[in-house]
Amino acid sequence: MAVLETIRNFFLPALFAEPEEIVPAPPTTYEIRPLTMDQLAEVLRLNIRCFRNGDNYTKHTFDYLLNEPRTLSYRMVTPRDEIVGFAFVMVNENNAAHLTTIGVAPEHRRRRIAERLLEQVESALKAREVGTILLEVRVGNEPAQNLYRRCGYIVVQRITKYYSNGEDCFLMMKSLY
Ligand SMILES: CC(C)(COP(=O)(O)OP(=O)(O)OC[C@H]1O[C@@H](n2cnc3c(N)ncnc32)[C@H](O)[C@@H]1OP(=O)(O)O)[C@@H](O)C(=O)NCCC(=O)NCCS
């Protein structure tokens, strides 16, 4: 049984993960740093905790993104250098960028970590003269939609059945000029 469990978790870690009991972390300070291949294992673990619905990226995807020169990636860390948030954005050829993923550890949420990560991403894009940032969000993901709206993103399109379970997404955009 242990072998079967291991194989199952290897392929579908997030879908089968037991619900977590979330205890808010004690107050602390946070700092943004670049996210590199050195943090691959840690960010992979955190992304599984952030996306328990199966939207988590695989090791292969993070590997690709972290080795792709068009990707900018940041982590938010505690004073003990523990990653509690991450954001990845990819710059396209057409003067636009795409927010590929953003997540915050459940016990550190509602502390402006995602907002600060978005600000960091946006200022790095502006420095590269990128004019627009785009993202997709599930129509059912209200926390993320609230975050993006608060940060100045607007819905430009609803794309039907965008996700494999048939859920629609909102395409959201922000002009950086
Ligand atoms: C969405 C997510 C990244 C927000 O991270 P966070 O660090 O808690 O967000 P912030 O503290 O920066 O929130 C800023 C604002 O966003 C909105 N917001 C964030 N979480 C919210 C929630 N659970 N419910 C309602 N609004 C929320 C609020 O307007 C909030 O401001 P407020 O706290 O003053 O009300 C986090 O909940 C997460 O990791 N979710 C799972 C992964 C995910 O869905 N990623 C986005 C995929 S498109």
The ligand as a Tripos MOL2 file, in Angstrom:
@<TRIPOS>MOLECULE
LIG
   48    50     1     0     0
SMALL
NO_CHARGES

@<TRIPOS>ATOM
      1 C1         -4.5560   35.0900   -4.0300 C.3       1 LIG1
      2 C2         -3.3530   35.1020   -3.0640 C.3       1 LIG1
      3 C3         -2.0740   35.0610   -3.9120 C.3       1 LIG1
      4 C4         -3.4160   36.3960   -2.2360 C.3       1 LIG1
      5 O1         -2.2450   36.4660   -1.4120 O.3       1 LIG1
      6 P1         -2.1750   37.4030   -0.1120 P.3       1 LIG1
      7 O2         -0.7470   37.6640    0.1860 O.co2     1 LIG1
      8 O3         -3.0130   36.8390    0.9620 O.co2     1 LIG1
      9 O4         -2.8740   38.7450   -0.6390 O.3       1 LIG1
     10 P2         -2.6890   40.2190   -0.0370 P.3       1 LIG1
     11 O5         -2.5540   40.1770    1.4530 O.co2     1 LIG1
     12 O6         -1.6100   40.9360   -0.8070 O.co2     1 LIG1
     13 O7         -4.1210   40.8090   -0.3940 O.3       1 LIG1
     14 C5         -4.3180   42.0770   -0.9890 C.3       1 LIG1
     15 C6         -5.8030   42.2300   -1.2680 C.3       1 LIG1
     16 O8         -6.2880   41.1790   -2.1180 O.3       1 LIG1
     17 C7         -7.6490   40.8190   -1.7340 C.3       1 LIG1
     18 N1         -7.6790   39.4790   -1.1290 N.ar      1 LIG1
     19 C8         -6.6210   38.6710   -0.8590 C.ar      1 LIG1
     20 N2         -7.0510   37.5090   -0.3060 N.ar      1 LIG1
     21 C9         -8.3970   37.6010   -0.2200 C.ar      1 LIG1
     22 C10        -9.4010   36.7260    0.2750 C.ar      1 LIG1
     23 N3         -9.1040   35.5210    0.7960 N.pl3     1 LIG1
     24 N4        -10.6970   37.1110    0.1830 N.ar      1 LIG1
     25 C11       -11.0260   38.3120   -0.3320 C.ar      1 LIG1
     26 N5        -10.1090   39.2070   -0.8070 N.ar      1 LIG1
     27 C12        -8.8140   38.8490   -0.7480 C.ar      1 LIG1
     28 C13        -8.0380   41.8510   -0.6840 C.3       1 LIG1
     29 O9         -8.5580   42.9800   -1.3800 O.3       1 LIG1
     30 C14        -6.7010   42.1500   -0.0490 C.3       1 LIG1
     31 O10        -6.6870   43.3850    0.6510 O.3       1 LIG1
     32 P3         -7.2490   43.4100    2.1620 P.3       1 LIG1
     33 O11        -6.5470   42.3070    2.9080 O.co2     1 LIG1
     34 O12        -6.9000   44.7880    2.6340 O.co2     1 LIG1
     35 O13        -8.7360   43.1630    2.0560 O.co2     1 LIG1
     36 C15        -3.3980   33.9080   -2.0660 C.3       1 LIG1
     37 O14        -4.6820   33.8230   -1.4880 O.3       1 LIG1
     38 C16        -3.0500   32.5700   -2.6980 C.2       1 LIG1
     39 O15        -1.9010   32.1620   -2.7280 O.2       1 LIG1
     40 N6         -4.0850   31.8540   -3.2100 N.am      1 LIG1
     41 C17        -3.8740   30.5470   -3.8250 C.3       1 LIG1
     42 C18        -3.1320   30.6570   -5.1280 C.3       1 LIG1
     43 C19        -3.8900   31.4950   -6.1370 C.2       1 LIG1
     44 O16        -5.1250   31.4160   -6.2700 O.2       1 LIG1
     45 N7         -3.1350   32.2910   -6.9240 N.am      1 LIG1
     46 C20        -3.6900   33.1330   -7.9710 C.3       1 LIG1
     47 C21        -3.9310   32.3330   -9.1950 C.3       1 LIG1
     48 S1         -4.6530   33.3120  -10.5010 S.3       1 LIG1
@<TRIPOS>BOND
     1     1     2 1
     2     2     3 1
     3     2     4 1
     4     2    36 1
     5     4     5 1
     6     5     6 1
     7     6     7 2
     8     6     8 1
     9     6     9 1
    10     9    10 1
    11    10    11 2
    12    10    12 1
    13    10    13 1
    14    13    14 1
    15    14    15 1
    16    15    16 1
    17    15    30 1
    18    16    17 1
    19    17    18 1
    20    17    28 1
    21    18    19 ar
    22    18    27 ar
    23    19    20 ar
    24    20    21 ar
    25    21    22 ar
    26    21    27 ar
    27    22    23 1
    28    22    24 ar
    29    24    25 ar
    30    25    26 ar
    31    26    27 ar
    32    28    29 1
    33    28    30 1
    34    30    31 1
    35    31    32 1
    36    32    33 2
    37    32    34 1
    38    32    35 1
    39    36    37 1
    40    36    38 1
    41    38    39 2
    42    38    40 1
    43    40    41 1
    44    41    42 1
    45    42    43 1
    46    43    44 2
    47    43    45 1
    48    45    46 1
    49    46    47 1
    50    47    48 1
@<TRIPOS>SUBSTRUCTURE
     1 LIG1         1 GROUP 0 **** ****
